[in-house]
Amino acid sequence: MKASLHKRYLLEDPKGETCFLLTKLLKLIYYSITTFTQKIKMHFWGIEVGKNVKICGNILVSRFQNSTIKIGMNCKFISSSMSNFRGINHRCIIQTGDEGAVIEIGDNCGFSGVSIVANKLIKISNNVMVGANTIIGDRDDHPDRLHTEPSPIIIDEGVFIGMNCIVMKGVHIGANSIIGAGSIVTKDIPENVVAVGNPCKVVKEINKKYEK
């Protein structure tokens, strides 16, 4: 925001502007502290974290023995409603649950209260944004009730997934596609489309192609 706007707001709405600036300062301090502490935690869990990753709040991380979790550069993980006014129901979760499982997250990705759990493979490419409270999982839990095999999830470049979505196992979401809020993705979604619903279906094509 330009300095001239801050000056105008200070004159027209001094309480609002003061609260805005104080909140911004508190966020900066909170981000700095939690980014530092959570990166230390990830280091001890053996998670590979790229440069300039920012973390707001406490992430739940768990890496199974002989599995891999990699996070690219310039990613952001938000586990606090301080930075997401839609509201976050739970903190970000990143977990591998079996030997040989892989979670790979590309560069410039953002997640708010998102669960990413894998027993086989979840690959998220660059420039992917995932909205609040979304769950991405390549397995069916509770094998004592019904044993099923995990199946890889692939999310291509530039995908946007709205809040409160569920991405089920075996799904491939094509580049530049948008998944509407509250959708349950049970089958592959092609690139350059808008898809919504339960089950998630294509409702519109996007003319703009994804640019790497």
FIVEX-187794 format. One record per residue: residue number from 1; residue in one letter; x, y, z of N, C-alpha, C, O in turn. Coordinates in nm, 3 decimals. Layout:
# residues N
{NUM a {X Y Z} {X Y Z} {X Y Z} {X Y Z}}
...
This chain:
# residues 212
{1 m {0.085 -0.119 0.000} {0.000 0.000 0.000} {0.089 0.125 0.000} {0.189 0.130 0.071}}
{2 k {0.053 0.223 -0.078} {0.133 0.344 -0.091} {0.127 0.428 0.037} {0.027 0.428 0.109}}
{3 a {0.238 0.500 0.062} {0.245 0.584 0.183} {0.137 0.690 0.184} {0.086 0.726 0.291}}
{4 s {0.100 0.742 0.066} {-0.004 0.845 0.059} {-0.139 0.792 0.109} {-0.216 0.866 0.170}}
{5 l {-0.167 0.663 0.081} {-0.292 0.605 0.129} {-0.290 0.591 0.280} {-0.391 0.619 0.346}}
{6 h {-0.176 0.548 0.337} {-0.166 0.537 0.482} {-0.188 0.674 0.548} {-0.254 0.683 0.651}}
{7 k {-0.133 0.778 0.488} {-0.149 0.913 0.541} {-0.295 0.955 0.538} {-0.345 1.014 0.634}}
{8 r {-0.364 0.925 0.428} {-0.506 0.961 0.417} {-0.590 0.885 0.519} {-0.677 0.942 0.585}}
{9 y {-0.564 0.754 0.530} {-0.640 0.674 0.626} {-0.615 0.720 0.770} {-0.706 0.719 0.853}}
{10 l {-0.490 0.762 0.798} {-0.458 0.810 0.932} {-0.537 0.936 0.966} {-0.577 0.955 1.081}}
{11 l {-0.560 1.021 0.866} {-0.637 1.144 0.887} {-0.788 1.116 0.895} {-0.858 1.175 0.977}}
{12 e {-0.836 1.026 0.808} {-0.980 1.001 0.798} {-1.030 0.898 0.900} {-1.143 0.908 0.949}}
{13 d {-0.945 0.800 0.933} {-0.984 0.691 1.024} {-0.864 0.651 1.107} {-0.807 0.544 1.086}}
{14 p {-0.824 0.735 1.203} {-0.701 0.708 1.278} {-0.703 0.577 1.356} {-0.600 0.509 1.365}}
{15 k {-0.818 0.540 1.413} {-0.825 0.414 1.487} {-0.808 0.294 1.393} {-0.735 0.199 1.423}}
{16 g {-0.877 0.300 1.278} {-0.866 0.190 1.182} {-0.725 0.174 1.130} {-0.673 0.062 1.121}}
{17 e {-0.661 0.287 1.096} {-0.524 0.281 1.043} {-0.426 0.233 1.148} {-0.335 0.156 1.117}}
{18 t {-0.442 0.279 1.273} {-0.353 0.236 1.381} {-0.364 0.085 1.404} {-0.264 0.016 1.418}}
{19 c {-0.488 0.037 1.408} {-0.509 -0.108 1.426} {-0.452 -0.187 1.310} {-0.394 -0.294 1.331}}
{20 f {-0.467 -0.137 1.189} {-0.413 -0.203 1.071} {-0.262 -0.218 1.081} {-0.207 -0.325 1.056}}
{21 l {-0.194 -0.108 1.117} {-0.048 -0.110 1.124} {0.002 -0.198 1.237} {0.101 -0.270 1.222}}
{22 l {-0.067 -0.193 1.353} {-0.027 -0.279 1.465} {-0.046 -0.427 1.432} {0.038 -0.510 1.465}}
{23 t {-0.157 -0.458 1.366} {-0.183 -0.597 1.325} {-0.077 -0.646 1.228} {-0.029 -0.759 1.237}}
{24 k {-0.041 -0.559 1.135} {0.062 -0.594 1.038} {0.195 -0.621 1.107} {0.267 -0.714 1.069}}
{25 l {0.229 -0.540 1.206} {0.353 -0.560 1.281} {0.351 -0.690 1.360} {0.448 -0.765 1.360}}
{26 l {0.238 -0.717 1.426} {0.225 -0.841 1.503} {0.236 -0.964 1.412} {0.300 -1.063 1.448}}
{27 k {0.174 -0.956 1.293} {0.185 -1.066 1.197} {0.329 -1.090 1.157} {0.374 -1.205 1.150}}
{28 l {0.402 -0.982 1.132} {0.542 -0.994 1.092} {0.624 -1.062 1.200} {0.707 -1.148 1.171}}
{29 i {0.602 -1.023 1.326} {0.675 -1.084 1.437} {0.636 -1.231 1.451} {0.723 -1.317 1.468}}
{30 y {0.504 -1.259 1.444} {0.455 -1.396 1.459} {0.509 -1.486 1.348} {0.554 -1.597 1.374}}
{31 y {0.503 -1.438 1.223} {0.557 -1.512 1.109} {0.704 -1.546 1.132} {0.746 -1.659 1.110}}
{32 s {0.781 -1.447 1.175} {0.925 -1.468 1.193} {0.953 -1.575 1.297} {1.040 -1.660 1.278}}
{33 i {0.880 -1.570 1.409} {0.902 -1.667 1.517} {0.861 -1.807 1.473} {0.938 -1.902 1.488}}
{34 t {0.738 -1.820 1.418} {0.690 -1.954 1.382} {0.766 -2.012 1.262} {0.786 -2.133 1.256}}
{35 t {0.806 -1.929 1.169} {0.887 -1.979 1.057} {1.017 -2.039 1.110} {1.056 -2.148 1.068}}
{36 f {1.082 -1.969 1.201} {1.208 -2.017 1.258} {1.190 -2.148 1.333} {1.264 -2.244 1.311}}
{37 t {1.090 -2.153 1.423} {1.072 -2.273 1.505} {1.025 -2.393 1.423} {1.069 -2.506 1.447}}
{38 q {0.935 -2.370 1.326} {0.883 -2.482 1.248} {0.988 -2.539 1.152} {0.988 -2.658 1.124}}
{39 k {1.077 -2.453 1.102} {1.186 -2.503 1.017} {1.281 -2.590 1.097} {1.333 -2.689 1.045}}
{40 i {1.305 -2.553 1.222} {1.388 -2.637 1.309} {1.322 -2.774 1.327} {1.388 -2.877 1.319}}
{41 k {1.190 -2.772 1.353} {1.117 -2.898 1.371} {1.124 -2.985 1.245} {1.147 -3.105 1.254}}
{42 m {1.106 -2.923 1.128} {1.113 -2.998 1.003} {1.254 -3.056 0.980} {1.269 -3.167 0.929}}
{43 h {1.355 -2.979 1.019} {1.492 -3.028 1.004} {1.512 -3.156 1.085} {1.571 -3.252 1.035}}
{44 f {1.463 -3.158 1.208} {1.480 -3.277 1.292} {1.397 -3.395 1.242} {1.430 -3.511 1.268}}
{45 w {1.287 -3.366 1.170} {1.207 -3.474 1.111} {1.267 -3.523 0.979} {1.216 -3.618 0.920}}
{46 g {1.374 -3.461 0.933} {1.436 -3.503 0.807} {1.359 -3.459 0.684} {1.360 -3.527 0.582}}
{47 i {1.292 -3.343 0.694} {1.215 -3.289 0.582} {1.298 -3.184 0.510} {1.355 -3.095 0.573}}
{48 e {1.306 -3.196 0.378} {1.383 -3.102 0.297} {1.299 -2.979 0.267} {1.192 -2.989 0.207}}
{49 v {1.349 -2.861 0.308} {1.274 -2.737 0.293} {1.356 -2.638 0.211} {1.473 -2.613 0.242}}
{50 g {1.296 -2.582 0.105} {1.364 -2.486 0.019} {1.377 -2.349 0.082} {1.332 -2.326 0.194}}
{51 k {1.439 -2.259 0.009} {1.465 -2.124 0.059} {1.336 -2.041 0.062} {1.244 -2.062 -0.017}}
{52 n {1.333 -1.947 0.154} {1.227 -1.847 0.164} {1.088 -1.907 0.187} {0.988 -1.851 0.143}}
{53 v {1.082 -2.021 0.255} {0.954 -2.078 0.296} {0.906 -2.004 0.420} {0.982 -1.985 0.515}}
{54 k {0.777 -1.962 0.421} {0.721 -1.888 0.533} {0.610 -1.971 0.598} {0.531 -2.036 0.530}}
{55 i {0.608 -1.968 0.731} {0.514 -2.052 0.806} {0.446 -1.968 0.913} {0.513 -1.910 0.999}}
{56 c {0.315 -1.961 0.908} {0.236 -1.888 1.007} {0.164 -1.990 1.096} {0.067 -2.052 1.051}}
{57 g {0.209 -2.006 1.218} {0.147 -2.102 1.309} {0.222 -2.234 1.314} {0.327 -2.251 1.252}}
{58 n {0.166 -2.326 1.388} {0.230 -2.454 1.416} {0.183 -2.562 1.318} {0.065 -2.594 1.314}}
{59 i {0.276 -2.618 1.240} {0.244 -2.727 1.147} {0.261 -2.862 1.218} {0.355 -2.881 1.295}}
{60 l {0.170 -2.955 1.191} {0.188 -3.092 1.235} {0.259 -3.168 1.124} {0.204 -3.185 1.015}}
{61 v {0.381 -3.215 1.150} {0.457 -3.290 1.051} {0.494 -3.426 1.108} {0.521 -3.440 1.227}}
{62 s {0.496 -3.527 1.021} {0.535 -3.662 1.062} {0.584 -3.737 0.940} {0.509 -3.759 0.845}}
{63 r {0.711 -3.777 0.942} {0.770 -3.849 0.829} {0.800 -3.992 0.872} {0.877 -4.016 0.965}}
{64 f {0.735 -4.088 0.803} {0.760 -4.229 0.831} {0.903 -4.264 0.792} {0.961 -4.201 0.703}}
{65 q {0.959 -4.363 0.860} {1.096 -4.404 0.829} {1.110 -4.444 0.681} {1.024 -4.510 0.625}}
{66 n {1.222 -4.401 0.622} {1.253 -4.432 0.481} {1.147 -4.377 0.384} {1.123 -4.435 0.278}}
{67 s {1.084 -4.268 0.421} {0.996 -4.197 0.329} {1.054 -4.057 0.305} {1.151 -4.018 0.370}}
{68 t {0.994 -3.982 0.211} {1.050 -3.854 0.168} {0.945 -3.744 0.169} {0.834 -3.762 0.120}}
{69 i {0.983 -3.630 0.226} {0.901 -3.509 0.217} {0.992 -3.396 0.171} {1.091 -3.365 0.236}}
{70 k {0.957 -3.334 0.057} {1.034 -3.223 0.003} {0.943 -3.104 -0.021} {0.834 -3.119 -0.077}}
{71 i {0.988 -2.987 0.021} {0.912 -2.863 0.002} {1.000 -2.765 -0.075} {1.114 -2.741 -0.036}}
{72 g {0.947 -2.709 -0.183} {1.023 -2.620 -0.269} {1.039 -2.480 -0.211} {1.005 -2.455 -0.095}}
{73 m {1.092 -2.390 -0.293} {1.120 -2.253 -0.250} {0.994 -2.165 -0.251} {0.899 -2.191 -0.325}}
{74 n {0.997 -2.063 -0.168} {0.894 -1.958 -0.167} {0.753 -2.009 -0.139} {0.655 -1.952 -0.186}}
{75 c {0.743 -2.116 -0.062} {0.611 -2.168 -0.025} {0.564 -2.103 0.104} {0.644 -2.052 0.183}}
{76 k {0.432 -2.105 0.125} {0.373 -2.046 0.245} {0.272 -2.144 0.305} {0.188 -2.199 0.235}}
{77 f {0.283 -2.164 0.437} {0.192 -2.250 0.510} {0.127 -2.168 0.621} {0.196 -2.114 0.708}}
{78 i {-0.006 -2.160 0.619} {-0.080 -2.081 0.717} {-0.163 -2.174 0.805} {-0.248 -2.248 0.756}}
{79 s {-0.136 -2.170 0.936} {-0.209 -2.252 1.031} {-0.280 -2.167 1.135} {-0.315 -2.216 1.243}}
{80 s {-0.302 -2.042 1.102} {-0.367 -1.948 1.194} {-0.466 -1.860 1.118} {-0.436 -1.812 1.009}}
{81 s {-0.583 -1.839 1.177} {-0.683 -1.751 1.115} {-0.639 -1.606 1.117} {-0.705 -1.520 1.058}}
{82 m {-0.529 -1.576 1.186} {-0.472 -1.442 1.183} {-0.441 -1.398 1.040} {-0.447 -1.279 1.008}}
{83 s {-0.409 -1.495 0.954} {-0.373 -1.465 0.816} {-0.471 -1.523 0.715} {-0.443 -1.524 0.596}}
{84 n {-0.586 -1.570 0.761} {-0.688 -1.622 0.670} {-0.824 -1.598 0.732} {-0.867 -1.673 0.820}}
{85 f {-0.894 -1.494 0.686} {-1.020 -1.455 0.747} {-1.138 -1.541 0.704} {-1.249 -1.519 0.751}}
{86 r {-1.116 -1.638 0.616} {-1.220 -1.738 0.590} {-1.235 -1.831 0.711} {-1.340 -1.890 0.732}}
{87 g {-1.127 -1.841 0.789} {-1.129 -1.927 0.906} {-1.063 -2.061 0.879} {-1.095 -2.129 0.782}}
{88 i {-0.970 -2.099 0.965} {-0.899 -2.225 0.951} {-0.943 -2.319 1.062} {-0.934 -2.286 1.180}}
{89 n {-0.992 -2.437 1.024} {-1.044 -2.534 1.121} {-0.934 -2.614 1.190} {-0.951 -2.662 1.302}}
{90 h {-0.821 -2.629 1.122} {-0.710 -2.703 1.181} {-0.579 -2.655 1.120} {-0.579 -2.592 1.014}}
{91 r {-0.471 -2.683 1.184} {-0.341 -2.642 1.133} {-0.302 -2.725 1.011} {-0.363 -2.829 0.984}}
{92 c {-0.203 -2.679 0.939} {-0.150 -2.756 0.826} {-0.092 -2.887 0.877} {-0.028 -2.891 0.982}}
{93 i {-0.114 -2.994 0.802} {-0.063 -3.127 0.836} {0.008 -3.184 0.715} {-0.047 -3.186 0.604}}
{94 i {0.131 -3.232 0.734} {0.207 -3.298 0.629} {0.258 -3.430 0.687} {0.337 -3.429 0.781}}
{95 q {0.212 -3.542 0.630} {0.246 -3.670 0.691} {0.262 -3.781 0.588} {0.178 -3.798 0.499}}
{96 t {0.370 -3.856 0.599} {0.384 -3.981 0.525} {0.358 -4.096 0.623} {0.406 -4.095 0.736}}
{97 g {0.281 -4.196 0.577} {0.237 -4.300 0.668} {0.292 -4.438 0.640} {0.249 -4.535 0.702}}
{98 d {0.389 -4.448 0.546} {0.443 -4.580 0.515} {0.582 -4.565 0.456} {0.618 -4.459 0.404}}
{99 e {0.658 -4.670 0.463} {0.793 -4.671 0.407} {0.787 -4.653 0.255} {0.706 -4.716 0.188}}
{100 g {0.875 -4.567 0.202} {0.879 -4.542 0.059} {0.783 -4.436 0.010} {0.787 -4.399 -0.107}}
{101 a {0.697 -4.385 0.097} {0.602 -4.280 0.057} {0.677 -4.151 0.023} {0.783 -4.122 0.078}}
{102 v {0.618 -4.073 -0.070} {0.680 -3.947 -0.113} {0.575 -3.837 -0.115} {0.467 -3.853 -0.172}}
{103 i {0.609 -3.724 -0.053} {0.534 -3.599 -0.070} {0.631 -3.498 -0.128} {0.734 -3.467 -0.067}}
{104 e {0.598 -3.446 -0.246} {0.686 -3.350 -0.312} {0.605 -3.226 -0.348} {0.508 -3.234 -0.422}}
{105 i {0.646 -3.112 -0.294} {0.578 -2.985 -0.317} {0.673 -2.892 -0.391} {0.787 -2.874 -0.350}}
{106 g {0.625 -2.833 -0.502} {0.709 -2.747 -0.584} {0.728 -2.608 -0.526} {0.700 -2.585 -0.408}}
{107 d {0.775 -2.516 -0.609} {0.803 -2.379 -0.568} {0.676 -2.293 -0.573} {0.583 -2.322 -0.648}}
{108 n {0.676 -2.187 -0.493} {0.572 -2.083 -0.498} {0.431 -2.137 -0.472} {0.335 -2.095 -0.536}}
{109 c {0.420 -2.229 -0.377} {0.289 -2.286 -0.344} {0.239 -2.229 -0.211} {0.319 -2.186 -0.127}}
{110 g {0.106 -2.228 -0.193} {0.048 -2.177 -0.071} {-0.060 -2.267 -0.016} {-0.140 -2.323 -0.092}}
{111 f {-0.063 -2.283 0.118} {-0.157 -2.374 0.182} {-0.211 -2.309 0.311} {-0.134 -2.252 0.388}}
{112 s {-0.343 -2.319 0.333} {-0.404 -2.267 0.455} {-0.481 -2.379 0.524} {-0.582 -2.426 0.472}}
{113 g {-0.433 -2.423 0.638} {-0.501 -2.529 0.712} {-0.524 -2.653 0.629} {-0.631 -2.714 0.637}}
{114 v {-0.426 -2.692 0.548} {-0.440 -2.802 0.452} {-0.374 -2.930 0.508} {-0.265 -2.924 0.565}}
{115 s {-0.442 -3.043 0.490} {-0.385 -3.174 0.525} {-0.333 -3.242 0.399} {-0.405 -3.256 0.300}}
{116 i {-0.206 -3.284 0.403} {-0.145 -3.358 0.293} {-0.090 -3.487 0.352} {0.009 -3.485 0.425}}
{117 v {-0.154 -3.599 0.321} {-0.115 -3.726 0.382} {-0.096 -3.831 0.272} {-0.180 -3.846 0.183}}
{118 a {0.017 -3.903 0.279} {0.050 -3.996 0.171} {0.107 -4.126 0.226} {0.191 -4.126 0.317}}
{119 n {0.061 -4.237 0.170} {0.125 -4.366 0.190} {0.200 -4.412 0.066} {0.274 -4.510 0.071}}
{120 k {0.182 -4.340 -0.046} {0.251 -4.374 -0.170} {0.314 -4.250 -0.233} {0.435 -4.232 -0.225}}
{121 l {0.233 -4.163 -0.297} {0.289 -4.047 -0.364} {0.186 -3.935 -0.375} {0.074 -3.956 -0.421}}
{122 i {0.227 -3.816 -0.333} {0.155 -3.692 -0.364} {0.257 -3.596 -0.422} {0.354 -3.560 -0.356}}
{123 k {0.235 -3.555 -0.546} {0.325 -3.461 -0.613} {0.248 -3.336 -0.651} {0.153 -3.341 -0.729}}
{124 i {0.291 -3.224 -0.594} {0.229 -3.094 -0.619} {0.330 -3.007 -0.691} {0.438 -2.981 -0.638}}
{125 s {0.297 -2.961 -0.809} {0.391 -2.885 -0.892} {0.397 -2.739 -0.848} {0.339 -2.701 -0.747}}
{126 n {0.467 -2.658 -0.925} {0.490 -2.517 -0.890} {0.361 -2.434 -0.899} {0.269 -2.466 -0.974}}
{127 n {0.358 -2.327 -0.821} {0.251 -2.224 -0.830} {0.112 -2.280 -0.805} {0.015 -2.239 -0.870}}
{128 v {0.102 -2.372 -0.712} {-0.028 -2.429 -0.673} {-0.075 -2.361 -0.545} {0.001 -2.346 -0.449}}
{129 m {-0.203 -2.320 -0.543} {-0.262 -2.258 -0.425} {-0.377 -2.346 -0.375} {-0.461 -2.390 -0.454}}
{130 v {-0.379 -2.371 -0.244} {-0.480 -2.460 -0.187} {-0.549 -2.389 -0.071} {-0.484 -2.346 0.024}}
{131 g {-0.683 -2.377 -0.080} {-0.760 -2.300 0.016} {-0.780 -2.369 0.149} {-0.743 -2.485 0.168}}
{132 a {-0.840 -2.293 0.242} {-0.852 -2.336 0.381} {-0.925 -2.468 0.397} {-1.028 -2.494 0.334}}
{133 n {-0.868 -2.552 0.483} {-0.931 -2.675 0.532} {-0.943 -2.786 0.427} {-1.020 -2.880 0.446}}
{134 t {-0.869 -2.775 0.319} {-0.872 -2.880 0.216} {-0.790 -3.001 0.262} {-0.690 -2.987 0.332}}
{135 i {-0.835 -3.119 0.221} {-0.767 -3.245 0.254} {-0.721 -3.312 0.125} {-0.800 -3.331 0.032}}
{136 i {-0.592 -3.348 0.118} {-0.536 -3.417 0.004} {-0.475 -3.547 0.056} {-0.377 -3.544 0.131}}
{137 g {-0.532 -3.660 0.016} {-0.483 -3.788 0.070} {-0.488 -3.899 -0.032} {-0.588 -3.916 -0.102}}
{138 d {-0.379 -3.975 -0.040} {-0.369 -4.081 -0.142} {-0.410 -4.218 -0.090} {-0.382 -4.320 -0.154}}
{139 r {-0.475 -4.222 0.025} {-0.509 -4.351 0.087} {-0.648 -4.346 0.148} {-0.703 -4.239 0.173}}
{140 d {-0.703 -4.465 0.172} {-0.823 -4.480 0.252} {-0.781 -4.527 0.390} {-0.710 -4.627 0.404}}
{141 d {-0.823 -4.455 0.492} {-0.784 -4.493 0.628} {-0.871 -4.607 0.682} {-0.964 -4.652 0.615}}
{142 h {-0.838 -4.651 0.803} {-0.910 -4.760 0.871} {-0.909 -4.890 0.789} {-1.015 -4.941 0.753}}
{143 p {-0.790 -4.944 0.760} {-0.782 -5.069 0.684} {-0.844 -5.188 0.756} {-0.870 -5.291 0.694}}
{144 d {-0.869 -5.175 0.888} {-0.935 -5.283 0.960} {-1.079 -5.300 0.914} {-1.137 -5.408 0.928}}
{145 r {-1.137 -5.193 0.859} {-1.274 -5.201 0.808} {-1.277 -5.244 0.662} {-1.358 -5.328 0.623}}
{146 l {-1.188 -5.186 0.580} {-1.181 -5.222 0.439} {-1.041 -5.190 0.388} {-1.004 -5.073 0.376}}
{147 h {-0.964 -5.293 0.359} {-0.827 -5.271 0.314} {-0.825 -5.235 0.165} {-0.875 -5.310 0.082}}
{148 t {-0.767 -5.120 0.134} {-0.749 -5.077 -0.005} {-0.607 -5.027 -0.022} {-0.541 -4.991 0.075}}
{149 e {-0.560 -5.025 -0.146} {-0.425 -4.980 -0.174} {-0.422 -4.829 -0.200} {-0.516 -4.776 -0.260}}
{150 p {-0.317 -4.760 -0.157} {-0.303 -4.618 -0.189} {-0.279 -4.599 -0.338} {-0.234 -4.691 -0.407}}
{151 s {-0.309 -4.479 -0.388} {-0.291 -4.449 -0.530} {-0.244 -4.304 -0.544} {-0.300 -4.216 -0.479}}
{152 p {-0.143 -4.277 -0.629} {-0.080 -4.144 -0.634} {-0.175 -4.031 -0.670} {-0.271 -4.050 -0.745}}
{153 i {-0.147 -3.915 -0.616} {-0.215 -3.791 -0.651} {-0.113 -3.699 -0.717} {-0.005 -3.676 -0.664}}
{154 i {-0.150 -3.646 -0.836} {-0.064 -3.553 -0.909} {-0.142 -3.424 -0.931} {-0.252 -3.426 -0.986}}
{155 i {-0.084 -3.312 -0.889} {-0.146 -3.181 -0.909} {-0.047 -3.097 -0.989} {0.062 -3.067 -0.942}}
{156 d {-0.086 -3.060 -1.111} {0.005 -2.992 -1.203} {0.017 -2.843 -1.174} {-0.048 -2.790 -1.084}}
{157 e {0.102 -2.777 -1.254} {0.136 -2.636 -1.233} {0.013 -2.545 -1.239} {-0.080 -2.565 -1.318}}
{158 g {0.016 -2.443 -1.151} {-0.081 -2.336 -1.158} {-0.222 -2.371 -1.115} {-0.314 -2.293 -1.138}}
{159 v {-0.243 -2.485 -1.053} {-0.377 -2.525 -1.008} {-0.418 -2.441 -0.886} {-0.337 -2.411 -0.799}}
{160 f {-0.546 -2.405 -0.882} {-0.603 -2.340 -0.764} {-0.715 -2.428 -0.711} {-0.809 -2.462 -0.783}}
{161 i {-0.705 -2.465 -0.583} {-0.806 -2.548 -0.517} {-0.872 -2.465 -0.409} {-0.804 -2.416 -0.317}}
{162 g {-1.003 -2.448 -0.418} {-1.076 -2.365 -0.322} {-1.083 -2.428 -0.184} {-1.038 -2.541 -0.163}}
{163 m {-1.141 -2.354 -0.090} {-1.147 -2.400 0.049} {-1.243 -2.518 0.065} {-1.336 -2.537 -0.014}}
{164 n {-1.216 -2.597 0.169} {-1.303 -2.708 0.210} {-1.320 -2.815 0.102} {-1.426 -2.877 0.091}}
{165 c {-1.217 -2.837 0.022} {-1.222 -2.943 -0.079} {-1.159 -3.072 -0.026} {-1.084 -3.070 0.072}}
{166 i {-1.191 -3.183 -0.092} {-1.127 -3.311 -0.064} {-1.076 -3.367 -0.195} {-1.153 -3.384 -0.290}}
{167 v {-0.947 -3.394 -0.201} {-0.886 -3.455 -0.319} {-0.855 -3.600 -0.285} {-0.769 -3.628 -0.202}}
{168 m {-0.926 -3.691 -0.350} {-0.915 -3.833 -0.318} {-0.799 -3.899 -0.391} {-0.738 -3.840 -0.480}}
{169 k {-0.769 -4.020 -0.351} {-0.655 -4.094 -0.406} {-0.673 -4.120 -0.556} {-0.785 -4.131 -0.606}}
{170 g {-0.559 -4.131 -0.626} {-0.559 -4.166 -0.767} {-0.597 -4.055 -0.862} {-0.621 -4.080 -0.980}}
{171 v {-0.604 -3.930 -0.812} {-0.652 -3.817 -0.892} {-0.535 -3.742 -0.956} {-0.430 -3.723 -0.894}}
{172 h {-0.556 -3.698 -1.080} {-0.461 -3.611 -1.151} {-0.535 -3.485 -1.191} {-0.632 -3.491 -1.268}}
{173 i {-0.491 -3.369 -1.139} {-0.552 -3.241 -1.174} {-0.459 -3.168 -1.269} {-0.343 -3.143 -1.236}}
{174 g {-0.509 -3.135 -1.387} {-0.427 -3.076 -1.493} {-0.392 -2.930 -1.466} {-0.456 -2.862 -1.386}}
{175 a {-0.288 -2.883 -1.536} {-0.233 -2.749 -1.517} {-0.338 -2.640 -1.535} {-0.423 -2.647 -1.623}}
{176 n {-0.330 -2.539 -1.447} {-0.408 -2.416 -1.457} {-0.555 -2.433 -1.425} {-0.632 -2.338 -1.439}}
{177 s {-0.596 -2.549 -1.382} {-0.738 -2.571 -1.353} {-0.775 -2.516 -1.215} {-0.690 -2.503 -1.127}}
{178 i {-0.903 -2.485 -1.200} {-0.957 -2.431 -1.076} {-1.061 -2.529 -1.021} {-1.152 -2.570 -1.093}}
{179 i {-1.045 -2.566 -0.894} {-1.140 -2.654 -0.827} {-1.222 -2.569 -0.731} {-1.166 -2.509 -0.639}}
{180 g {-1.353 -2.564 -0.752} {-1.440 -2.479 -0.673} {-1.449 -2.522 -0.527} {-1.429 -2.639 -0.495}}
{181 a {-1.479 -2.426 -0.440} {-1.488 -2.450 -0.296} {-1.587 -2.562 -0.265} {-1.694 -2.571 -0.326}}
{182 g {-1.551 -2.646 -0.169} {-1.638 -2.753 -0.124} {-1.646 -2.874 -0.214} {-1.729 -2.963 -0.190}}
{183 s {-1.563 -2.880 -0.315} {-1.570 -2.992 -0.410} {-1.501 -3.116 -0.355} {-1.410 -3.108 -0.273}}
{184 i {-1.548 -3.232 -0.402} {-1.482 -3.359 -0.371} {-1.434 -3.418 -0.504} {-1.514 -3.457 -0.589}}
{185 v {-1.302 -3.422 -0.519} {-1.242 -3.464 -0.645} {-1.214 -3.613 -0.640} {-1.125 -3.658 -0.567}}
{186 t {-1.290 -3.691 -0.716} {-1.277 -3.837 -0.715} {-1.218 -3.891 -0.845} {-1.174 -4.006 -0.850}}
{187 k {-1.216 -3.808 -0.950} {-1.163 -3.851 -1.079} {-1.074 -3.743 -1.138} {-1.074 -3.629 -1.091}}
{188 d {-0.997 -3.780 -1.241} {-0.904 -3.685 -1.304} {-0.978 -3.562 -1.356} {-1.091 -3.570 -1.404}}
{189 i {-0.911 -3.446 -1.344} {-0.961 -3.320 -1.398} {-0.861 -3.272 -1.503} {-0.742 -3.263 -1.474}}
{190 p {-0.907 -3.242 -1.627} {-0.813 -3.199 -1.731} {-0.758 -3.060 -1.702} {-0.803 -2.992 -1.609}}
{191 e {-0.661 -3.018 -1.781} {-0.601 -2.885 -1.763} {-0.694 -2.777 -1.817} {-0.780 -2.802 -1.901}}
{192 n {-0.675 -2.655 -1.767} {-0.744 -2.536 -1.816} {-0.897 -2.543 -1.809} {-0.966 -2.510 -1.905}}
{193 v {-0.948 -2.588 -1.692} {-1.093 -2.594 -1.674} {-1.128 -2.546 -1.533} {-1.044 -2.541 -1.443}}
{194 v {-1.256 -2.511 -1.516} {-1.314 -2.492 -1.384} {-1.399 -2.615 -1.354} {-1.482 -2.655 -1.436}}
{195 a {-1.378 -2.675 -1.237} {-1.452 -2.794 -1.199} {-1.505 -2.777 -1.057} {-1.433 -2.730 -0.969}}
{196 v {-1.631 -2.815 -1.035} {-1.692 -2.798 -0.903} {-1.785 -2.915 -0.873} {-1.823 -2.990 -0.963}}
{197 g {-1.820 -2.929 -0.745} {-1.927 -3.021 -0.708} {-1.881 -3.147 -0.638} {-1.761 -3.170 -0.617}}
{198 n {-1.980 -3.228 -0.601} {-1.959 -3.357 -0.537} {-2.045 -3.463 -0.606} {-2.166 -3.470 -0.582}}
{199 p {-1.981 -3.546 -0.693} {-1.839 -3.545 -0.728} {-1.804 -3.427 -0.819} {-1.890 -3.373 -0.888}}
{200 c {-1.676 -3.389 -0.818} {-1.630 -3.272 -0.894} {-1.638 -3.298 -1.044} {-1.589 -3.399 -1.093}}
{201 k {-1.701 -3.204 -1.117} {-1.717 -3.216 -1.262} {-1.680 -3.084 -1.331} {-1.692 -2.977 -1.272}}
{202 v {-1.635 -3.094 -1.454} {-1.598 -2.976 -1.532} {-1.723 -2.897 -1.568} {-1.821 -2.954 -1.617}}
{203 v {-1.719 -2.765 -1.544} {-1.832 -2.679 -1.579} {-1.794 -2.571 -1.678} {-1.881 -2.508 -1.738}}
{204 k {-1.664 -2.547 -1.696} {-1.621 -2.438 -1.783} {-1.477 -2.458 -1.825} {-1.395 -2.508 -1.748}}
{205 e {-1.446 -2.417 -1.949} {-1.308 -2.418 -1.994} {-1.245 -2.281 -1.971} {-1.312 -2.179 -1.972}}
{206 i {-1.113 -2.283 -1.949} {-1.038 -2.159 -1.931} {-0.954 -2.137 -2.055} {-0.878 -2.225 -2.095}}
{207 n {-0.968 -2.020 -2.117} {-0.894 -1.993 -2.241} {-0.746 -1.973 -2.217} {-0.663 -2.015 -2.297}}
{208 k {-0.713 -1.909 -2.106} {-0.572 -1.880 -2.076} {-0.498 -2.009 -2.046} {-0.542 -2.088 -1.963}}
{209 k {-0.386 -2.030 -2.115} {-0.303 -2.146 -2.090} {-0.203 -2.116 -1.980} {-0.164 -2.001 -1.959}}
{210 y {-0.161 -2.221 -1.909} {-0.063 -2.203 -1.803} {0.072 -2.169 -1.862} {0.118 -2.233 -1.956}}
{211 e {0.134 -2.065 -1.806} {0.266 -2.024 -1.854} {0.371 -2.059 -1.751} {0.364 -2.016 -1.637}}
{212 k {0.467 -2.138 -1.792} {0.574 -2.178 -1.700} {0.671 -2.062 -1.680} {0.769 -2.075 -1.606}}
